Amino acid sequence: MVLEKVSQEEFWQMNQEEMFERLKETYQKQKLGKVGRYFSRLSSAFLLLLFVFFGEDIFVQVIAGIGAIYEIYRLIKPHGEDEEQYKEFKIVSNLVQEYKNKILNTSEEKPRKTKFIYNLMSSCLYKSGNHKISKTMAYIPVINVIMDEMTPYTSLRYGVLLKGKSFLEAELDRIKKK
């Protein structure tokens, strides 16, 4: 199921739990399935171990060894970064709820800022179909150590999420100071 982009009215009607669940679901949909994850990590670890044992240069062997250990770690603990992401999702959903309670539909509301928040957050709330290349790259051994299926999410969407978080914090601080 592909999550559809929500309209601005639907976005502001979401409660805190709905937003948190939607952020979590979008994040999880970006990941590879269980079989894909095992294939990707095991093939990469196997190829890197070949470099460790049969590489001619000690530098290549050390780098391949570090990469193999990292791939095995990601195979054993696939959800290592999830808790950190979920904590950020909770903070952002709390800030959006606080913004809705204190600023939305009051004299303090500025339509441009409200639309800006919607534009920032809506990109994190739906799954775009343009991540097929990154999911394909996740299956290529050795390359997937550097760029896996979560790279577009962590580099683009996570940055947008942090920008939205800091913007919401600044707006709420501005209102508290008045």
Order of alpha helices (4+ residues) and beta strands (2+ residues): alpha-alpha-alpha-alpha-alpha-alpha-alpha-alpha-alpha
